[in-house]
């Protein structure tokens, strides 16, 4: 589930490898992956890749030519944008969009699991900003937005865990890094944004450095190729049962249908162990 740091390092590595490379052909084996039909993907043939960048959790491939084009990608929960030395077998059912580069390399949008939810749009660069998924994004989580802008974004009557994962509130944070940010800030995932004191907003602001630290970590440990499984430097997420790296208390978790929320009860919830929804559902 790539979030801001994972998409950032992906964009950096792919951009470094592909800048200046010529596109030989582009196809979309995932029938529903392309959300735009004009211009068609075949328009990319013979063009040069200008670079790769990121907005929130979305990678963007910029392609030169006249007019310039941008491939805006939404990875959803199981998509990956990866560069390969060889072409994919057409039997690879994970392939959604394939951009073939001269010399045999291939940039692939792949998706793990059975659902087809990842998508891409081929747009003029000016239309990327106005695309509804981009235009509705909150401020980027890293580098941290100005404190007053963050405070304004967070003052909503919603629990911090879903609030920080809402891309319209702040862009780039998902199910993994939200646990790390709240643990760094020593705040309960069930505290409401609107109930935050000024020093608590500042604690969230200060804890956003975990995203930049993760990018620094990836810069050190990831080579030219970004692996399928990212070496995420997580301290608490999914580490329930382990001692809290700061105070030693056993980390606890609440299981939801599609994600797990991990926290330190001693430092985040005033010693309270929150009801595990999975267990309580099983016990009914
Ligand atoms: Zn702790």
Boltz pocket constraint, residues with backbone or C-beta under 6 A from the ligand:
constraints:
  - pocket:
      binder: B
      contacts: [[A, 244], [A, 245], [A, 246], [A, 247], [A, 248], [A, 249], [A, 264], [A, 266], [A, 267]]
      max_distance: 6.0
